Amino acid sequence: MGTLLTLAAPRQLGYEDYPDEPLAPDAVRIRTLYSGISAGTELAQYRGTSPFLHKRWDADARLFVAGDETSLSYPVRSLGYEEVGEVIEVGEAVTDIPLGARIFGTWNHRTTYSAPAEYARLRLMPAGLDPRCGIFSHLGAIALNGVHDGRVRIGETVAVFGLGALGQIVAQAARQSGATVIGIDLHEARLQMARDLGAHVTLHAAQDCVAETIKDLTGGRGADVCFEVTGATAALNEAIRAAAYSARVVAMGFFQGAAQGLFLGEEFHHNRINVVCSQISGVDPELKYRWDKPRLWRAAIQLQADGLLNLLPLITHTAPFERAAELFRALDETPDQVLQAVIEFPN
């Protein structure tokens, strides 16, 4: 018998038991070790603000459609998309995946998961890598996809607006791409984390004149690429202001509600700023023949194994599975104190 974390209503978590079905010959059973909580998509579901809870997503037309039907309803059983576990059972046809093998992937906040062997083969953790690194497969992929969308070139100046877990990964990836990185946030602890992990300059969003300072630091030019990773339209507006003429601003945040504080008749219009959306359901069309989500997932893990991304310091809060609600409350009520929250599962 396994157990799944569910969302019965906004801010009301619960648990459901489910049977562990007999294992197919070409499948493996995974016991979850750790599961990360998303501070974007998942927290929007927890708060009840996700558009999927209020409208129907028409996948063919790629439109949200208002009406009585919604794409997501309570109870939500799909919380969680960054998990890591170990193989505890293999089907009789599986000869190349040993018991105890560590697997990363997406299977929600649940104690066990049965997966096709091919799924597991593509998601094997590198030997010796801390299993907690596995929870960054999806968030890391989102960050790498964003950096690809930014088309960062060596020697450029990159500004990262928002230094939560995702912004911290973007900052590290941009630096490893050869950029000078400026990190911006409202919270000193996040700014210090970014400095500790390699950001060249940090600016306090409430104390520094961010766009003006970035212009000064770049000889009046502005940042070559700006990443907005907060989901706040005021931050997007400041990213537009800080960008160089005809530069690129990558909007990675999950914006909620109306776009307050966005002044498109000012720098956006007069500086020919290119604002692009980066979202993990797709990759830059120029890269689609070489990059896809599985490659992004694996790269996020391998870059940690190679020492190019240092993500374990981003884990600031952990709690056992039976106390997962504490982590959601912390993300919801004290987001300035939490970077990455991780659920620990029992042996």
C-alpha positions as CSV (number, residue, x, y, z in Angstrom):
1,M,0.0,0.0,0.0
2,G,1.3,3.5,-0.9
3,T,0.2,7.0,0.1
4,L,-0.3,10.1,-2.0
5,L,-0.4,13.7,-0.9
6,T,-3.5,15.5,-2.2
7,L,-5.0,18.9,-2.1
8,A,-8.7,18.8,-1.1
9,A,-9.3,22.6,-1.4
10,P,-7.1,25.7,-1.3
11,R,-4.5,25.3,1.5
12,Q,-6.1,22.0,2.6
13,L,-3.8,19.1,2.2
14,G,-4.6,15.4,2.9
15,Y,-3.5,11.9,2.2
16,E,-4.9,9.0,0.2
17,D,-3.8,5.4,0.2
18,Y,-3.5,3.4,-3.0
19,P,-2.7,-0.2,-3.7
20,D,0.6,-1.2,-5.1
21,E,-0.5,-3.1,-8.2
22,P,1.4,-6.3,-9.3
23,L,4.5,-5.3,-11.2
24,A,4.6,-5.8,-15.0
25,P,7.5,-7.9,-16.4
26,D,9.2,-4.8,-17.9
27,A,8.6,-2.4,-15.0
28,V,10.3,-1.4,-11.8
29,R,8.9,-0.2,-8.5
30,I,10.5,2.9,-6.9
31,R,10.4,3.9,-3.3
32,T,10.5,7.7,-3.1
33,L,13.4,9.2,-1.1
34,Y,12.8,12.9,-1.6
35,S,10.3,15.2,-3.3
36,G,10.8,18.9,-4.0
37,I,8.0,21.4,-3.7
38,S,7.6,23.9,-6.6
39,A,7.2,27.5,-5.4
40,G,5.6,28.4,-8.8
41,T,3.1,26.0,-10.4
42,E,2.5,23.9,-7.3
43,L,2.1,26.8,-4.9
44,A,-0.4,28.4,-7.3
45,Q,-2.5,25.2,-7.1
46,Y,-2.1,25.3,-3.3
47,R,-3.4,28.9,-3.1
48,G,-6.1,28.2,-5.7
49,T,-4.8,30.8,-8.1
50,S,-3.8,28.5,-11.0
51,P,-5.6,29.3,-14.2
52,F,-6.2,25.6,-14.7
53,L,-8.5,25.7,-11.6
54,H,-10.7,28.4,-13.1
55,K,-10.6,27.8,-16.9
56,R,-10.3,25.0,-19.4
57,W,-7.1,24.7,-21.3
58,D,-7.9,23.9,-24.9
59,A,-4.7,22.0,-25.9
60,D,-5.6,22.1,-29.7
61,A,-6.3,25.8,-29.8
62,R,-3.8,26.6,-27.1
63,L,-6.3,28.9,-25.4
64,F,-7.7,29.1,-21.9
65,V,-11.5,29.0,-22.3
66,A,-13.8,30.4,-19.6
67,G,-16.9,28.4,-18.7
68,D,-18.2,25.8,-16.3
69,E,-15.6,23.3,-17.2
70,T,-12.0,23.6,-15.8
71,S,-8.9,21.6,-16.6
72,L,-8.1,21.0,-12.9
73,S,-10.5,20.5,-10.0
74,Y,-10.4,19.4,-6.4
75,P,-9.2,17.1,-5.0
76,V,-5.9,17.7,-6.9
77,R,-3.9,14.5,-7.0
78,S,-1.0,15.7,-9.2
79,L,1.0,17.8,-6.7
80,G,4.8,17.3,-7.1
81,Y,7.0,17.1,-10.2
82,E,10.5,16.7,-8.9
83,E,11.2,13.4,-7.2
84,V,14.0,10.9,-6.6
85,G,13.8,7.4,-5.3
86,E,15.4,3.9,-5.3
87,V,14.4,0.8,-7.0
88,I,13.0,-1.8,-4.6
89,E,11.5,-4.3,-7.1
90,V,12.1,-5.2,-10.7
91,G,10.0,-7.1,-13.2
92,E,11.1,-10.5,-14.4
93,A,12.1,-9.2,-17.8
94,V,14.4,-6.4,-16.3
95,T,18.0,-7.6,-16.0
96,D,20.0,-4.3,-16.3
97,I,18.5,-2.2,-13.4
98,P,19.8,-3.4,-10.0
99,L,17.9,-3.1,-6.8
100,G,18.9,0.1,-5.0
101,A,19.5,2.0,-8.2
102,R,18.6,5.7,-7.8
103,I,16.1,7.2,-10.2
104,F,15.0,10.8,-10.7
105,G,11.8,11.9,-12.3
106,T,8.2,13.1,-12.0
107,W,5.7,11.0,-10.1
108,N,4.1,13.4,-7.5
109,H,4.4,13.4,-3.7
110,R,3.8,9.6,-3.3
111,T,5.6,7.0,-1.3
112,T,6.0,4.5,-4.2
113,Y,5.8,4.6,-8.0
114,S,5.8,1.8,-10.6
115,A,7.5,2.8,-13.9
116,P,8.4,1.2,-17.2
117,A,12.0,0.0,-17.2
118,E,12.7,2.3,-20.1
119,Y,11.6,5.3,-18.0
120,A,14.0,4.3,-15.3
121,R,16.9,3.7,-17.6
122,L,16.7,7.3,-19.0
123,R,16.7,8.7,-15.4
124,L,19.4,6.8,-13.6
125,M,21.3,9.0,-11.1
126,P,25.1,9.1,-11.6
127,A,27.0,6.9,-9.2
128,G,28.0,8.6,-6.0
129,L,25.8,11.7,-6.5
130,D,23.8,12.8,-3.4
131,P,20.3,11.6,-4.1
132,R,18.9,15.0,-3.1
133,C,20.4,16.3,-6.3
134,G,17.7,14.4,-8.1
135,I,14.9,16.7,-7.0
136,F,16.4,19.4,-9.2
137,S,15.9,17.5,-12.5
138,H,12.8,19.4,-13.4
139,L,13.5,22.8,-11.8
140,G,17.0,22.6,-13.2
141,A,15.6,21.8,-16.7
142,I,13.3,24.9,-16.4
143,A,16.4,27.0,-15.6
144,L,18.5,25.6,-18.4
145,N,15.7,26.1,-20.8
146,G,15.5,29.7,-19.8
147,V,19.2,30.3,-20.2
148,H,18.9,28.7,-23.7
149,D,16.0,31.1,-24.5
150,G,18.2,34.0,-23.3
151,R,20.9,33.0,-25.8
152,V,23.6,34.0,-23.4
153,R,27.0,34.6,-25.0
154,I,30.3,34.5,-23.3
155,G,31.4,37.9,-22.1
156,E,27.9,39.3,-21.8
157,T,26.3,40.8,-18.7
158,V,23.2,39.0,-17.4
159,A,20.8,40.3,-14.8
160,V,18.6,37.8,-12.9
161,F,15.6,39.4,-11.2
162,G,14.5,37.1,-8.4
163,L,16.8,34.8,-6.5
164,G,14.5,32.1,-5.3
165,A,15.5,28.5,-6.1
166,L,14.9,28.9,-9.8
167,G,16.6,32.3,-10.1
168,Q,19.7,30.9,-8.2
169,I,20.0,28.1,-10.7
170,V,19.6,30.5,-13.6
171,A,22.4,32.7,-12.1
172,Q,24.7,29.7,-11.8
173,A,24.0,28.5,-15.3
174,A,24.5,31.9,-16.8
175,R,27.9,32.3,-15.0
176,Q,29.0,28.9,-16.3
177,S,28.0,30.1,-19.8
178,G,30.7,32.8,-19.4
179,A,28.5,35.8,-18.4
180,T,29.0,38.4,-15.7
181,V,26.0,37.9,-13.4
182,I,24.1,40.5,-11.5
183,G,21.5,39.1,-9.1
184,I,18.5,41.2,-7.9
185,D,16.2,40.4,-5.0
186,L,14.3,42.0,-2.1
187,H,15.8,39.7,0.6
188,E,19.3,39.9,1.9
189,A,19.5,36.2,2.6
190,R,18.9,35.4,-1.0
191,L,21.4,38.0,-2.2
192,Q,24.0,36.5,0.2
193,M,23.3,33.0,-1.2
194,A,23.8,34.2,-4.7
195,R,27.1,35.8,-3.8
196,D,28.2,32.6,-2.0
197,L,27.3,30.6,-5.1
198,G,29.2,32.9,-7.6
199,A,27.1,35.9,-8.6
200,H,29.5,38.7,-9.4
201,V,27.2,41.6,-8.2
202,T,24.0,41.7,-6.2
203,L,21.5,44.5,-5.9
204,H,18.7,45.0,-3.4
205,A,15.5,45.7,-5.3
206,A,14.1,48.0,-2.6
207,Q,17.3,49.9,-1.7
208,D,19.2,50.2,-5.0
209,C,18.1,52.0,-8.2
210,V,18.4,48.7,-10.1
211,A,18.1,49.8,-13.7
212,E,20.2,52.9,-13.2
213,T,22.9,50.9,-11.4
214,I,23.0,48.2,-14.1
215,K,23.4,51.0,-16.7
216,D,26.3,52.5,-14.7
217,L,28.0,49.1,-14.3
218,T,27.9,48.5,-18.0
219,G,29.1,51.9,-19.2
220,G,25.6,53.0,-20.0
221,R,24.7,50.1,-22.2
222,G,22.5,48.0,-19.9
223,A,22.3,44.2,-19.4
224,D,22.7,42.1,-22.6
225,V,20.1,39.6,-21.2
226,C,17.7,40.0,-18.3
227,F,15.8,37.1,-16.7
228,E,12.6,37.8,-14.8
229,V,12.2,34.9,-12.4
230,T,9.8,36.3,-9.8
231,G,6.4,36.2,-11.4
232,A,5.9,39.9,-10.4
233,T,5.1,42.3,-13.2
234,A,6.9,45.1,-11.4
235,A,10.1,43.1,-11.6
236,L,9.4,42.4,-15.3
237,N,9.1,46.2,-15.8
238,E,12.4,46.8,-14.1
239,A,14.1,44.1,-16.1
240,I,12.9,45.8,-19.3
241,R,14.3,49.1,-18.0
242,A,17.7,47.5,-17.2
243,A,18.1,45.9,-20.6
244,A,20.3,47.3,-23.3
245,Y,18.9,48.6,-26.5
246,S,17.3,45.8,-28.6
247,A,18.3,43.3,-25.9
248,R,16.3,40.3,-24.7
249,V,14.3,39.9,-21.5
250,V,13.3,36.4,-20.7
251,A,10.0,36.1,-18.7
252,M,10.3,32.9,-16.7
253,G,8.0,33.7,-13.7
254,F,4.5,32.3,-13.4
255,F,2.5,35.6,-13.4
256,Q,-0.8,35.6,-11.5
257,G,-3.6,38.0,-12.1
258,A,-3.5,41.3,-14.0
259,A,-0.2,42.9,-15.0
260,Q,0.0,45.8,-12.5
261,G,3.1,48.0,-12.7
262,L,4.0,47.2,-16.3
263,F,4.5,50.3,-18.5
264,L,4.9,49.2,-22.1
265,G,4.8,52.7,-23.5
266,E,8.2,53.5,-21.9
267,E,11.5,51.6,-22.2
268,F,9.9,48.6,-23.8
269,H,8.7,50.7,-26.7
270,H,11.5,53.2,-27.0
271,N,14.4,50.7,-26.6
272,R,12.9,47.9,-28.9
273,I,13.2,45.4,-26.1
274,N,12.5,41.8,-27.0
275,V,10.4,40.1,-24.3
276,V,10.2,36.3,-24.7
277,C,8.5,33.7,-22.6
278,S,10.4,30.6,-21.4
279,Q,8.2,27.7,-20.4
280,I,9.2,24.1,-20.0
281,S,6.5,22.6,-22.2
282,G,8.6,23.7,-25.2
283,V,12.1,24.6,-26.2
284,D,13.5,27.3,-28.5
285,P,12.5,26.2,-32.0
286,E,16.1,26.6,-33.2
287,L,17.1,24.0,-30.7
288,K,14.3,21.4,-31.0
289,Y,16.3,19.0,-33.2
290,R,19.0,18.7,-30.4
291,W,17.3,19.6,-27.2
292,D,14.1,18.3,-25.6
293,K,12.8,17.9,-22.1
294,P,14.5,14.5,-21.4
295,R,17.9,16.0,-22.4
296,L,17.2,19.1,-20.2
297,W,16.4,16.8,-17.3
298,R,19.5,14.7,-17.7
299,A,21.7,17.8,-18.2
300,A,20.4,19.3,-14.9
301,I,21.5,16.2,-13.1
302,Q,24.8,15.7,-14.9
303,L,25.9,19.3,-14.5
304,Q,25.6,18.7,-10.7
305,A,27.6,15.5,-11.0
306,D,30.3,17.4,-12.9
307,G,30.4,20.2,-10.3
308,L,29.2,22.9,-12.6
309,L,26.0,23.5,-10.7
310,N,26.0,23.6,-6.9
311,L,22.3,23.2,-5.9
312,L,22.2,21.4,-2.6
313,P,22.8,24.7,-0.7
314,L,19.4,25.8,-2.1
315,I,17.6,23.3,0.1
316,T,16.7,25.4,3.1
317,H,13.7,23.5,4.5
318,T,13.0,19.8,4.9
319,A,10.2,17.8,6.7
320,P,9.0,14.2,6.8
321,F,6.1,13.2,4.5
322,E,3.6,13.2,7.3
323,R,4.4,16.9,8.0
324,A,4.4,18.1,4.4
325,A,1.8,20.7,5.2
326,E,4.4,22.6,7.3
327,L,6.5,23.1,4.1
328,F,3.6,24.4,2.1
329,R,2.7,26.8,4.8
330,A,6.2,28.1,5.0
331,L,6.3,28.7,1.2
332,D,3.0,30.4,1.4
333,E,3.4,32.5,4.4
334,T,7.1,33.2,4.7
335,P,8.5,32.9,1.2
336,D,11.4,35.2,2.0
337,Q,12.8,32.5,4.3
338,V,12.5,29.5,2.0
339,L,14.4,28.7,-1.2
340,Q,13.8,25.0,-1.9
341,A,11.6,22.9,0.4
342,V,12.0,19.1,0.3
343,I,9.8,16.3,1.6
344,E,11.7,13.4,3.1
345,F,10.0,10.0,2.8
346,P,10.2,7.2,5.4
347,N,12.4,4.1,4.9
